[in-house]
Amino acid sequence: MAALGYTLQLPTEDKFLRDEAELRGQIAILLGGRSAEEIVFFKK
């Protein structure tokens, strides 16, 4: 069974506080993975 939209990023170091740029970058990476699956697996 596949896990669609699942992206795992292991932290290089433990961080509890992140700035806005880091959060936006992480969101962009996660949404990009989901978009790629949409294109590859669900194109009509």
PDB file of N, CA, C and O in Angstrom, chain B, residues numbered from 101:
ATOM      1  N   MET B 101       0.847  -1.175   0.000  1.00  0.00           N
ATOM      2  CA  MET B 101       0.000   0.000   0.000  1.00  0.00           C
ATOM      3  C   MET B 101       0.895   1.242   0.000  1.00  0.00           C
ATOM      4  O   MET B 101       1.832   1.342   0.792  1.00  0.00           O
ATOM      5  N   ALA B 102       0.598   2.175  -0.889  1.00  0.00           N
ATOM      6  CA  ALA B 102       1.412   3.383  -1.024  1.00  0.00           C
ATOM      7  C   ALA B 102       0.927   4.479  -0.087  1.00  0.00           C
ATOM      8  O   ALA B 102      -0.251   4.542   0.265  1.00  0.00           O
ATOM      9  N   ALA B 103       1.849   5.331   0.305  1.00  0.00           N
ATOM     10  CA  ALA B 103       1.517   6.493   1.134  1.00  0.00           C
ATOM     11  C   ALA B 103       1.621   7.723   0.246  1.00  0.00           C
ATOM     12  O   ALA B 103       2.705   8.283   0.080  1.00  0.00           O
ATOM     13  N   LEU B 104       0.511   8.141  -0.319  1.00  0.00           N
ATOM     14  CA  LEU B 104       0.528   9.272  -1.238  1.00  0.00           C
ATOM     15  C   LEU B 104       0.717  10.581  -0.487  1.00  0.00           C
ATOM     16  O   LEU B 104       0.083  10.810   0.543  1.00  0.00           O
ATOM     17  N   GLY B 105       1.584  11.432  -1.001  1.00  0.00           N
ATOM     18  CA  GLY B 105       1.815  12.730  -0.404  1.00  0.00           C
ATOM     19  C   GLY B 105       2.701  12.714   0.828  1.00  0.00           C
ATOM     20  O   GLY B 105       2.751  13.695   1.569  1.00  0.00           O
ATOM     21  N   TYR B 106       3.401  11.608   1.056  1.00  0.00           N
ATOM     22  CA  TYR B 106       4.227  11.490   2.255  1.00  0.00           C
ATOM     23  C   TYR B 106       5.652  11.914   1.937  1.00  0.00           C
ATOM     24  O   TYR B 106       6.291  11.344   1.053  1.00  0.00           O
ATOM     25  N   THR B 107       6.145  12.904   2.648  1.00  0.00           N
ATOM     26  CA  THR B 107       7.517  13.367   2.489  1.00  0.00           C
ATOM     27  C   THR B 107       8.167  13.405   3.864  1.00  0.00           C
ATOM     28  O   THR B 107       7.609  13.972   4.804  1.00  0.00           O
ATOM     29  N   LEU B 108       9.337  12.805   3.982  1.00  0.00           N
ATOM     30  CA  LEU B 108      10.037  12.768   5.260  1.00  0.00           C
ATOM     31  C   LEU B 108      11.361  13.502   5.118  1.00  0.00           C
ATOM     32  O   LEU B 108      12.156  13.211   4.225  1.00  0.00           O
ATOM     33  N   GLN B 109      11.583  14.452   6.005  1.00  0.00           N
ATOM     34  CA  GLN B 109      12.857  15.163   6.031  1.00  0.00           C
ATOM     35  C   GLN B 109      13.449  14.999   7.422  1.00  0.00           C
ATOM     36  O   GLN B 109      12.849  15.399   8.420  1.00  0.00           O
ATOM     37  N   LEU B 110      14.616  14.415   7.470  1.00  0.00           N
ATOM     38  CA  LEU B 110      15.294  14.256   8.745  1.00  0.00           C
ATOM     39  C   LEU B 110      16.070  15.533   9.059  1.00  0.00           C
ATOM     40  O   LEU B 110      16.799  16.035   8.203  1.00  0.00           O
ATOM     41  N   PRO B 111      15.927  16.056  10.252  1.00  0.00           N
ATOM     42  CA  PRO B 111      16.657  17.284  10.587  1.00  0.00           C
ATOM     43  C   PRO B 111      18.153  17.011  10.724  1.00  0.00           C
ATOM     44  O   PRO B 111      18.571  15.954  11.196  1.00  0.00           O
ATOM     45  N   THR B 112      18.942  17.988  10.301  1.00  0.00           N
ATOM     46  CA  THR B 112      20.386  17.846  10.460  1.00  0.00           C
ATOM     47  C   THR B 112      20.798  18.151  11.897  1.00  0.00           C
ATOM     48  O   THR B 112      21.862  17.729  12.350  1.00  0.00           O
ATOM     49  N   GLU B 113      19.958  18.879  12.598  1.00  0.00           N
ATOM     50  CA  GLU B 113      20.200  19.188  14.004  1.00  0.00           C
ATOM     51  C   GLU B 113      18.855  19.466  14.670  1.00  0.00           C
ATOM     52  O   GLU B 113      17.887  19.818  13.997  1.00  0.00           O
ATOM     53  N   ASP B 114      18.797  19.311  15.954  1.00  0.00           N
ATOM     54  CA  ASP B 114      17.556  19.587  16.666  1.00  0.00           C
ATOM     55  C   ASP B 114      17.330  21.093  16.726  1.00  0.00           C
ATOM     56  O   ASP B 114      18.178  21.841  17.212  1.00  0.00           O
ATOM     57  N   LYS B 115      16.172  21.527  16.223  1.00  0.00           N
ATOM     58  CA  LYS B 115      15.834  22.940  16.261  1.00  0.00           C
ATOM     59  C   LYS B 115      14.403  23.077  16.740  1.00  0.00           C
ATOM     60  O   LYS B 115      13.503  22.404  16.237  1.00  0.00           O
ATOM     61  N   PHE B 116      14.201  23.929  17.693  1.00  0.00           N
ATOM     62  CA  PHE B 116      12.864  24.164  18.211  1.00  0.00           C
ATOM     63  C   PHE B 116      12.289  25.479  17.697  1.00  0.00           C
ATOM     64  O   PHE B 116      11.073  25.667  17.672  1.00  0.00           O
ATOM     65  N   LEU B 117      13.163  26.378  17.293  1.00  0.00           N
ATOM     66  CA  LEU B 117      12.720  27.664  16.771  1.00  0.00           C
ATOM     67  C   LEU B 117      13.206  27.810  15.342  1.00  0.00           C
ATOM     68  O   LEU B 117      14.377  27.570  15.048  1.00  0.00           O
ATOM     69  N   ARG B 118      12.315  28.200  14.464  1.00  0.00           N
ATOM     70  CA  ARG B 118      12.670  28.419  13.063  1.00  0.00           C
ATOM     71  C   ARG B 118      12.169  29.805  12.655  1.00  0.00           C
ATOM     72  O   ARG B 118      11.155  30.289  13.156  1.00  0.00           O
ATOM     73  N   ASP B 119      12.897  30.423  11.742  1.00  0.00           N
ATOM     74  CA  ASP B 119      12.430  31.731  11.280  1.00  0.00           C
ATOM     75  C   ASP B 119      11.455  31.551  10.109  1.00  0.00           C
ATOM     76  O   ASP B 119      11.268  30.443   9.604  1.00  0.00           O
ATOM     77  N   GLU B 120      10.853  32.637   9.699  1.00  0.00           N
ATOM     78  CA  GLU B 120       9.806  32.572   8.677  1.00  0.00           C
ATOM     79  C   GLU B 120      10.323  32.004   7.358  1.00  0.00           C
ATOM     80  O   GLU B 120       9.621  31.235   6.702  1.00  0.00           O
ATOM     81  N   ALA B 121      11.529  32.370   6.967  1.00  0.00           N
ATOM     82  CA  ALA B 121      12.088  31.883   5.699  1.00  0.00           C
ATOM     83  C   ALA B 121      12.251  30.364   5.718  1.00  0.00           C
ATOM     84  O   ALA B 121      11.967  29.700   4.721  1.00  0.00           O
ATOM     85  N   GLU B 122      12.708  29.809   6.845  1.00  0.00           N
ATOM     86  CA  GLU B 122      12.859  28.356   6.952  1.00  0.00           C
ATOM     87  C   GLU B 122      11.508  27.647   6.880  1.00  0.00           C
ATOM     88  O   GLU B 122      11.380  26.608   6.231  1.00  0.00           O
ATOM     89  N   LEU B 123      10.513  28.204   7.541  1.00  0.00           N
ATOM     90  CA  LEU B 123       9.180  27.606   7.509  1.00  0.00           C
ATOM     91  C   LEU B 123       8.588  27.659   6.109  1.00  0.00           C
ATOM     92  O   LEU B 123       8.013  26.677   5.641  1.00  0.00           O
ATOM     93  N   ARG B 124       8.722  28.788   5.441  1.00  0.00           N
ATOM     94  CA  ARG B 124       8.197  28.900   4.074  1.00  0.00           C
ATOM     95  C   ARG B 124       8.913  27.936   3.135  1.00  0.00           C
ATOM     96  O   ARG B 124       8.279  27.332   2.269  1.00  0.00           O
ATOM     97  N   GLY B 125      10.209  27.787   3.294  1.00  0.00           N
ATOM     98  CA  GLY B 125      10.970  26.848   2.469  1.00  0.00           C
ATOM     99  C   GLY B 125      10.527  25.413   2.684  1.00  0.00           C
ATOM    100  O   GLY B 125      10.387  24.654   1.725  1.00  0.00           O
ATOM    101  N   GLN B 126      10.306  25.038   3.930  1.00  0.00           N
ATOM    102  CA  GLN B 126       9.867  23.683   4.234  1.00  0.00           C
ATOM    103  C   GLN B 126       8.472  23.417   3.659  1.00  0.00           C
ATOM    104  O   GLN B 126       8.217  22.340   3.120  1.00  0.00           O
ATOM    105  N   ILE B 127       7.578  24.390   3.773  1.00  0.00           N
ATOM    106  CA  ILE B 127       6.234  24.248   3.205  1.00  0.00           C
ATOM    107  C   ILE B 127       6.327  24.089   1.688  1.00  0.00           C
ATOM    108  O   ILE B 127       5.627  23.255   1.115  1.00  0.00           O
ATOM    109  N   ALA B 128       7.170  24.868   1.038  1.00  0.00           N
ATOM    110  CA  ALA B 128       7.319  24.784  -0.416  1.00  0.00           C
ATOM    111  C   ALA B 128       7.820  23.402  -0.843  1.00  0.00           C
ATOM    112  O   ALA B 128       7.348  22.853  -1.838  1.00  0.00           O
ATOM    113  N   ILE B 129       8.760  22.848  -0.105  1.00  0.00           N
ATOM    114  CA  ILE B 129       9.287  21.521  -0.416  1.00  0.00           C
ATOM    115  C   ILE B 129       8.198  20.463  -0.276  1.00  0.00           C
ATOM    116  O   ILE B 129       8.050  19.605  -1.146  1.00  0.00           O
ATOM    117  N   LEU B 130       7.443  20.519   0.807  1.00  0.00           N
ATOM    118  CA  LEU B 130       6.396  19.527   1.044  1.00  0.00           C
ATOM    119  C   LEU B 130       5.294  19.617  -0.005  1.00  0.00           C
ATOM    120  O   LEU B 130       4.830  18.591  -0.502  1.00  0.00           O
ATOM    121  N   LEU B 131       4.869  20.827  -0.346  1.00  0.00           N
ATOM    122  CA  LEU B 131       3.832  20.991  -1.360  1.00  0.00           C
ATOM    123  C   LEU B 131       4.351  20.615  -2.749  1.00  0.00           C
ATOM    124  O   LEU B 131       3.590  20.121  -3.582  1.00  0.00           O
ATOM    125  N   GLY B 132       5.631  20.843  -2.999  1.00  0.00           N
ATOM    126  CA  GLY B 132       6.216  20.461  -4.286  1.00  0.00           C
ATOM    127  C   GLY B 132       6.199  18.959  -4.483  1.00  0.00           C
ATOM    128  O   GLY B 132       5.940  18.484  -5.589  1.00  0.00           O
ATOM    129  N   GLY B 133       6.470  18.201  -3.426  1.00  0.00           N
ATOM    130  CA  GLY B 133       6.410  16.744  -3.510  1.00  0.00           C
ATOM    131  C   GLY B 133       5.011  16.257  -3.828  1.00  0.00           C
ATOM    132  O   GLY B 133       4.829  15.345  -4.634  1.00  0.00           O
ATOM    133  N   ARG B 134       4.033  16.861  -3.198  1.00  0.00           N
ATOM    134  CA  ARG B 134       2.637  16.487  -3.454  1.00  0.00           C
ATOM    135  C   ARG B 134       2.239  16.842  -4.875  1.00  0.00           C
ATOM    136  O   ARG B 134       1.549  16.064  -5.534  1.00  0.00           O
ATOM    137  N   SER B 135       2.659  17.991  -5.354  1.00  0.00           N
ATOM    138  CA  SER B 135       2.346  18.405  -6.725  1.00  0.00           C
ATOM    139  C   SER B 135       2.987  17.464  -7.746  1.00  0.00           C
ATOM    140  O   SER B 135       2.369  17.132  -8.757  1.00  0.00           O
ATOM    141  N   ALA B 136       4.214  17.036  -7.486  1.00  0.00           N
ATOM    142  CA  ALA B 136       4.885  16.102  -8.388  1.00  0.00           C
ATOM    143  C   ALA B 136       4.123  14.782  -8.471  1.00  0.00           C
ATOM    144  O   ALA B 136       3.979  14.225  -9.559  1.00  0.00           O
ATOM    145  N   GLU B 137       3.635  14.274  -7.346  1.00  0.00           N
ATOM    146  CA  GLU B 137       2.842  13.047  -7.369  1.00  0.00           C
ATOM    147  C   GLU B 137       1.567  13.247  -8.165  1.00  0.00           C
ATOM    148  O   GLU B 137       1.139  12.357  -8.899  1.00  0.00           O
ATOM    149  N   GLU B 138       0.970  14.401  -8.021  1.00  0.00           N
ATOM    150  CA  GLU B 138      -0.260  14.716  -8.756  1.00  0.00           C
ATOM    151  C   GLU B 138       0.009  14.643 -10.263  1.00  0.00           C
ATOM    152  O   GLU B 138      -0.805  14.102 -11.011  1.00  0.00           O
ATOM    153  N   ILE B 139       1.131  15.176 -10.704  1.00  0.00           N
ATOM    154  CA  ILE B 139       1.481  15.188 -12.124  1.00  0.00           C
ATOM    155  C   ILE B 139       1.812  13.779 -12.620  1.00  0.00           C
ATOM    156  O   ILE B 139       1.341  13.370 -13.681  1.00  0.00           O
ATOM    157  N   VAL B 140       2.612  13.041 -11.865  1.00  0.00           N
ATOM    158  CA  VAL B 140       3.098  11.727 -12.313  1.00  0.00           C
ATOM    159  C   VAL B 140       2.005  10.660 -12.231  1.00  0.00           C
ATOM    160  O   VAL B 140       1.839   9.880 -13.169  1.00  0.00           O
ATOM    161  N   PHE B 141       1.268  10.613 -11.142  1.00  0.00           N
ATOM    162  CA  PHE B 141       0.355   9.500 -10.914  1.00  0.00           C
ATOM    163  C   PHE B 141      -1.093   9.768 -11.298  1.00  0.00           C
ATOM    164  O   PHE B 141      -1.849   8.821 -11.518  1.00  0.00           O
ATOM    165  N   PHE B 142      -1.499  11.026 -11.384  1.00  0.00           N
ATOM    166  CA  PHE B 142      -2.910  11.313 -11.593  1.00  0.00           C
ATOM    167  C   PHE B 142      -3.184  12.161 -12.827  1.00  0.00           C
ATOM    168  O   PHE B 142      -4.259  12.749 -12.945  1.00  0.00           O
ATOM    169  N   LYS B 143      -2.224  12.230 -13.748  1.00  0.00           N
ATOM    170  CA  LYS B 143      -2.480  13.055 -14.932  1.00  0.00           C
ATOM    171  C   LYS B 143      -3.543  12.371 -15.798  1.00  0.00           C
ATOM    172  O   LYS B 143      -3.595  11.146 -15.908  1.00  0.00           O
ATOM    173  N   LYS B 144      -4.369  13.190 -16.393  1.00  0.00           N
ATOM    174  CA  LYS B 144      -5.497  12.657 -17.171  1.00  0.00           C
ATOM    175  C   LYS B 144      -5.286  12.837 -18.644  1.00  0.00           C
ATOM    176  O   LYS B 144      -6.137  12.445 -19.442  1.00  0.00           O
TER     177      LYS B 144
END
